[in-house]
Amino acid sequence: MKRWRNSRAAILLLTLCSVGTLAAPSLPARAEKPQSIAREFSVEKLLALDRYFLDMVAERKIPGAVVLVQQHGKPVYFDMFGNLDSGHPMTRDAIFRLYSMSKPITSVAAMMLAEDGKLRLDDPVAKYIPAFARAKVGVDVKGGDEHATFGLVPLQRPITIADLLKHTSGITYGFYGDDPARKRYAQLDIFGRDWDNASWADRIAQLPLAEQPGTLWDYGHSTDILGRVIEVVSGQSLSHFLKSRLFDPLGMTDTSFYITDLRHRVRVAEPFASDRMVGPVIGMHDPAEVMQWEAGGSGLVGTISDYARFLQMLLKGGTLDGRRYLTPESVAEMTRDHIGPGSGVKRDYYYFPGAASGFGYGFAVRTKELASEPGPIGEYRWDGVGGTFFWVDPADDMFVLVMTQAPSQRWRMETDVRKIVYEALE
């Protein structure tokens, strides 16, 4: 075991000097080191990630994982653990269900259209999806039973594109919470058949909003509706727009909504059979089952190397390999807090970013430093319910990206990995 540890340390040292065996060919090249960067990684301390993920696999907490820590545009740690599925070892080109890590990608696509001058963030959603002009807010009126006490009230202002980006639209998810509006999601058949994005958005528009737009951070289908707005504005399906404007130029060759080439189905990472549920009634889907619905908020699948290129582009202010996707100003706008004091946006029990963070356009944004949750102010992040997560730390010119398929372990892993990574920075 000692010899094995020493060999891994040697590999990591080589990785710090050049892109060696741990680095996938499609990962970004070295970026210029900002003058403000002071902290660098201890290779020996990063080996704690080995011990952590080997233990997680041995204890059958997760089936397997691929882990990347990238600083100054090159990997300082990149390794894989455990199994891809019940019969094959994990591979670096494994395909993972991204779930809500789709949201930052769709949000970037919307900002690209805003930069093109084709939509404004203060535009009403109804300008692009007319059914939302009839939206109402569901309220609970005292007295009587659930159905007799449910009422609808007009909007105090329209839902805007910015509301979709910030999750302040009033559009919610129906699989958590018990307020009157959420209960209606189960009564309207929004998942009972294969809707295209246009039909699906019109169905969502029939549902009552959970609250007035701009008043509460409420996690839900906002980014799915944003995906439909992108279709209307661009004149393309969401998948075609993402492919032509982001995935192909960035070299994200394995990122898509569905796997249409069945030769790649064997690369899909699978959870344990006992850990497939991501909600009370929702199980992890088969990405080879192609449908019309292209969920901008939860539908993408992809590899760690693909997503690393997306994050490196953001970390470099919207540019990668000499091509610009967003201006630095747009990236800064996306990754600053838009729902803090003075915004009028409240937080409730289901405020998933946590007490130390606000929310930007598609990302949680760190606003406070906590000993229990290391990381600098300005760091931004998100995760996927299937077990994937990332955070981007501009102060240290780095990001961390973990891909696994273990819904029950995702929050625990992010907390543990965060502590290991920051203990390795000196």
C-alpha positions in Angstrom: 0.0 0.0 0.0 2.9 2.4 0.8 4.4 1.8 -2.7 1.0 2.5 -4.3 0.6 5.7 -2.4 4.0 6.9 -3.4 3.3 6.1 -7.1 0.1 8.1 -7.0 1.9 11.1 -5.4 4.5 10.9 -8.2 1.7 11.0 -10.8 0.1 14.0 -9.2 3.4 15.8 -9.2 3.8 15.1 -12.9 0.3 16.5 -13.4 1.3 19.8 -11.8 4.2 20.2 -14.3 2.4 19.1 -17.5 -0.8 17.6 -18.6 0.1 13.9 -18.0 -1.8 10.6 -17.8 -4.5 12.0 -15.4 -5.6 14.7 -17.9 -8.1 13.9 -20.6 -7.0 15.3 -24.0 -10.1 17.4 -24.2 -9.5 19.3 -21.0 -8.6 23.0 -21.3 -5.0 24.1 -21.7 -3.2 26.2 -19.1 -4.6 29.6 -18.4 -2.6 32.7 -17.4 -2.1 32.8 -13.7 -3.7 35.9 -12.2 -1.4 38.1 -10.1 -3.8 37.9 -7.2 -3.4 34.2 -6.8 -1.4 33.2 -3.7 -2.6 29.8 -2.7 -1.3 26.6 -4.4 -2.1 23.0 -3.8 -0.2 20.5 -1.7 0.0 17.3 -3.7 0.3 15.2 -0.6 -2.8 16.7 0.9 -4.8 16.2 -2.2 -4.2 12.4 -1.8 -6.8 12.6 0.9 -9.3 12.6 -2.0 -8.0 9.1 -2.9 -8.7 7.8 0.6 -12.1 9.5 0.7 -13.4 8.1 -2.6 -11.8 4.7 -2.1 -13.6 4.4 1.2 -16.9 5.6 -0.3 -16.7 2.9 -2.9 -15.6 0.2 -0.4 -18.4 1.1 2.0 -20.9 0.9 -0.9 -22.0 4.5 -0.4 -21.4 5.1 -4.1 -20.8 2.8 -7.1 -18.0 4.9 -8.5 -16.9 8.5 -9.4 -14.7 10.6 -11.6 -13.1 13.6 -9.8 -11.3 16.7 -11.2 -9.6 19.6 -9.4 -8.4 22.1 -12.0 -6.3 25.2 -11.2 -4.7 27.8 -13.6 -6.3 26.0 -16.5 -4.8 22.5 -15.9 -5.7 19.5 -13.8 -4.0 19.2 -10.5 -6.0 16.1 -9.6 -8.0 13.9 -12.0 -8.9 10.3 -11.2 -11.6 7.7 -11.2 -12.9 5.2 -8.7 -15.1 2.2 -8.4 -17.5 1.0 -11.1 -19.4 2.4 -14.0 -22.2 -0.1 -13.5 -22.6 -3.5 -12.0 -20.1 -5.2 -14.3 -17.5 -2.6 -15.5 -14.9 -0.3 -13.9 -15.4 3.4 -14.0 -13.9 5.2 -17.1 -12.9 8.8 -17.6 -15.3 9.1 -20.6 -18.3 7.9 -18.5 -21.6 9.6 -19.3 -23.5 11.0 -16.3 -27.1 12.3 -15.9 -26.5 15.9 -15.0 -30.0 16.8 -13.8 -29.8 20.3 -12.4 -26.3 20.9 -13.6 -28.2 21.5 -16.9 -29.4 24.8 -15.4 -26.2 26.7 -15.6 -25.8 25.7 -19.3 -29.3 26.8 -20.2 -28.8 30.0 -18.3 -25.6 30.7 -20.2 -27.4 30.1 -23.5 -30.1 32.7 -22.5 -27.4 35.2 -21.7 -25.8 34.7 -25.1 -29.1 35.6 -26.7 -29.3 38.7 -24.4 -25.8 39.7 -25.6 -27.1 39.2 -29.2 -29.8 41.7 -28.5 -32.5 39.2 -29.1 -34.1 39.3 -25.7 -33.9 41.5 -22.6 -33.8 40.2 -19.0 -36.7 42.5 -18.1 -38.9 41.2 -20.9 -42.1 39.5 -19.7 -42.1 35.7 -20.3 -45.5 36.2 -21.8 -43.9 38.0 -24.7 -42.4 34.7 -25.8 -44.9 32.2 -24.3 -48.4 34.0 -24.5 -50.0 31.4 -22.2 -48.2 33.0 -19.2 -50.2 36.2 -19.8 -53.1 34.4 -18.0 -50.9 33.3 -15.0 -52.4 33.6 -11.5 -51.0 33.0 -8.0 -52.5 30.3 -5.9 -53.5 31.3 -2.4 -55.0 29.4 0.5 -58.2 30.9 1.9 -59.1 30.0 5.5 -62.0 27.8 6.2 -63.4 24.6 4.5 -61.5 21.8 2.9 -58.4 22.0 0.7 -60.4 22.4 -2.6 -62.9 24.8 -1.3 -60.3 27.1 0.2 -58.0 27.3 -2.8 -58.1 30.6 -4.6 -56.4 32.5 -7.4 -55.2 36.1 -7.4 -53.8 38.3 -10.3 -50.1 38.9 -10.7 -48.8 42.1 -9.2 -46.3 42.2 -12.0 -45.4 39.9 -14.9 -42.9 37.1 -14.7 -39.6 38.3 -16.4 -36.7 36.5 -18.0 -34.6 37.5 -15.0 -37.1 35.8 -12.7 -36.6 32.5 -14.6 -32.8 32.9 -14.2 -33.1 33.7 -10.5 -35.8 31.2 -9.6 -38.1 34.0 -8.4 -40.8 33.4 -11.0 -43.2 31.7 -8.7 -43.0 28.5 -10.9 -42.2 25.7 -8.6 -41.6 21.9 -8.5 -44.5 19.7 -7.4 -42.5 17.0 -5.6 -41.6 18.9 -2.4 -43.6 21.1 -0.1 -47.3 21.0 0.6 -48.6 24.5 -0.3 -51.8 24.8 -2.4 -50.0 25.6 -5.6 -47.6 22.6 -5.4 -50.5 20.3 -4.8 -52.0 21.2 -8.2 -48.9 19.9 -10.0 -50.1 16.3 -9.2 -53.5 17.1 -10.6 -52.4 18.4 -14.0 -50.8 15.8 -16.3 -47.5 17.5 -17.0 -45.4 14.2 -17.1 -48.0 11.7 -18.2 -47.1 11.9 -21.9 -44.2 12.9 -24.2 -44.8 16.7 -24.7 -42.5 18.8 -26.8 -41.1 22.0 -25.1 -43.9 24.2 -26.5 -46.8 22.0 -25.3 -45.1 21.4 -22.0 -44.6 25.1 -21.3 -48.2 25.8 -22.1 -49.2 23.1 -19.6 -47.0 24.6 -16.9 -48.6 28.0 -17.6 -52.0 26.6 -16.6 -50.7 25.9 -13.1 -51.0 28.5 -10.3 -47.8 30.2 -9.3 -46.7 29.4 -5.8 -46.1 33.1 -5.0 -46.0 36.5 -6.6 -43.0 36.9 -9.0 -39.9 38.4 -7.5 -40.9 37.7 -3.9 -39.4 34.3 -3.0 -36.6 32.1 -4.2 -38.5 29.0 -5.2 -36.7 26.1 -6.9 -38.7 24.7 -9.8 -39.3 24.5 -13.5 -38.1 28.1 -14.2 -35.1 27.0 -16.3 -37.3 24.5 -18.2 -39.4 27.5 -19.2 -36.3 29.4 -20.0 -35.4 26.6 -22.4 -38.6 27.2 -24.3 -37.9 30.9 -24.5 -34.6 30.1 -26.1 -36.4 28.1 -28.7 -38.8 30.9 -29.5 -36.2 33.5 -29.7 -33.6 31.5 -31.7 -36.1 29.7 -34.0 -34.3 26.4 -33.1 -35.0 23.5 -30.8 -33.1 23.8 -27.5 -30.9 20.9 -28.4 -29.9 22.4 -31.7 -29.2 25.9 -30.2 -27.0 24.4 -27.5 -25.2 22.2 -29.9 -24.5 25.0 -32.4 -23.6 27.8 -30.0 -22.1 26.0 -27.1 -21.4 22.3 -27.4 -19.7 22.1 -30.8 -17.6 25.2 -30.4 -16.5 24.2 -26.9 -15.8 20.6 -27.9 -18.5 19.2 -25.6 -18.9 16.2 -27.9 -20.7 14.0 -25.4 -23.2 16.4 -23.9 -26.8 16.1 -25.1 -30.3 15.5 -23.9 -30.4 11.9 -25.1 -28.0 9.2 -26.3 -29.1 8.6 -29.9 -26.1 6.4 -30.8 -26.7 3.3 -28.8 -23.1 2.3 -29.1 -22.5 4.9 -26.3 -25.1 3.5 -24.0 -22.5 1.2 -22.3 -20.7 4.4 -21.1 -23.6 5.5 -18.9 -22.8 5.5 -15.2 -25.5 3.8 -13.1 -26.4 4.1 -9.5 -27.0 1.3 -7.1 -30.4 -0.4 -7.6 -31.4 0.8 -4.2 -30.4 4.4 -4.9 -32.3 5.3 -8.1 -35.0 7.6 -6.7 -34.4 11.3 -7.0 -37.8 12.2 -5.5 -40.9 10.6 -4.0 -42.1 9.4 -7.4 -39.2 10.1 -9.8 -36.5 7.5 -10.7 -33.3 8.1 -12.7 -34.2 8.0 -16.3 -32.7 6.0 -19.2 -30.9 8.6 -21.4 -31.2 6.2 -24.4 -35.0 6.6 -24.3 -35.3 9.5 -26.6 -38.3 11.9 -26.1 -39.5 15.2 -27.5 -39.2 17.0 -24.2 -35.7 18.7 -23.8 -35.7 19.8 -20.2 -33.4 22.8 -20.0 -33.4 22.5 -16.2 -32.7 18.9 -15.8 -32.4 16.9 -19.0 -28.7 16.9 -20.1 -26.2 14.1 -19.9 -22.5 14.4 -20.3 -18.9 13.7 -19.3 -16.6 15.3 -16.8 -14.2 16.5 -19.6 -17.1 18.2 -21.4 -18.3 20.0 -18.3 -14.8 21.0 -17.4 -14.5 22.9 -20.6 -17.8 24.7 -19.8 -16.5 25.7 -16.3 -13.1 26.8 -17.6 -14.8 29.0 -20.1 -16.7 30.7 -17.2 -13.6 30.9 -15.1 -11.8 32.7 -17.9 -14.6 35.3 -18.1 -16.5 33.8 -21.0 -13.5 32.9 -23.3 -11.8 29.6 -24.1 -9.2 28.7 -26.7 -9.4 32.1 -28.2 -13.2 32.1 -28.7 -15.6 34.3 -26.8 -19.0 32.9 -25.6 -19.9 35.6 -23.2 -18.4 39.0 -22.2 -16.7 39.2 -18.8 -19.5 41.6 -17.8 -22.2 39.0 -18.5 -20.2 36.3 -16.5 -19.9 38.7 -13.6 -23.6 39.5 -13.7 -24.5 35.8 -13.7 -22.2 35.0 -10.8 -23.1 37.8 -8.4 -25.9 37.7 -5.8 -29.2 39.1 -7.1 -31.5 38.1 -4.2 -29.7 39.6 -1.2 -30.7 42.4 1.1 -32.7 45.1 -0.7 -33.9 42.8 -3.5 -37.3 42.0 -1.9 -36.7 38.3 -2.3 -37.4 36.1 0.7 -36.0 32.7 1.6 -37.9 29.8 3.2 -37.2 26.3 4.4 -36.5 25.2 0.9 -33.8 27.7 0.2 -31.3 25.2 -1.1 -28.2 27.5 -1.7 -27.9 27.7 2.1 -27.3 30.5 4.7 -23.8 31.5 3.3 -25.0 32.0 -0.3 -27.2 34.1 -2.5 -28.2 33.3 -6.0 -27.2 34.8 -9.4 -28.4 33.7 -12.8 -28.1 29.9 -12.7 -25.7 29.6 -9.8 -25.6 29.8 -6.0 -23.1 32.5 -5.1 -21.1 32.6 -1.9 -21.7 35.8 0.1 -20.4 34.8 3.6 -17.4 32.8 4.8 -18.2 29.9 7.2 -15.7 27.7 9.0 -18.1 24.8 8.5 -18.2 25.4 4.7 -14.8 26.6 3.5 -14.5 28.7 0.4 -14.1 32.3 -0.4 -16.7 35.0 -1.0 -17.6 35.0 -4.8 -17.3 31.3 -5.3 -20.3 30.0 -7.4 -21.7 26.5 -7.7 -24.5 24.1 -8.3 -25.2 20.4 -8.3 -27.4 17.7 -9.8 -29.8 15.5 -7.9 -28.2 12.4 -9.4 -24.9 13.0 -7.5 -22.9 15.4 -9.7 -21.6 18.7 -8.3 -19.2 21.5 -8.9 -17.9 24.8 -7.6 -15.9 27.5 -9.2 -13.4 29.6 -7.1 -12.2 32.6 -9.0 -10.1 33.8 -6.1 -7.9 30.7 -6.3 -8.3 30.4 -10.1 -9.8 26.9 -9.8 -12.8 24.7 -10.0 -13.8 21.3 -8.5 -16.0 18.9 -10.4 -17.3 15.5 -9.2 -19.4 13.1 -11.2 -21.1 10.1 -9.6 -24.6 8.6 -9.7 -25.6 8.4 -6.0 -28.6 10.6 -5.2 -28.5 9.8 -1.5 -24.9 10.9 -1.0 -24.6 14.2 -3.0 -24.8 16.7 -0.1 -22.6 14.7 2.1 -19.9 14.3 -0.6 -19.9 18.0 -1.5 -19.4 18.9 2.2 -16.6 16.4 2.6 -14.8 17.1 -0.7 -14.9 20.8 0.0 -13.1 20.4 3.3 -10.4 18.1 1.8 -9.8 20.5 -1.1 -9.4 23.7 1.0 -7.2 21.9 3.5 -4.9 21.1 0.6 -4.5 24.8 -0.5 -1.5 26.5 1.1 
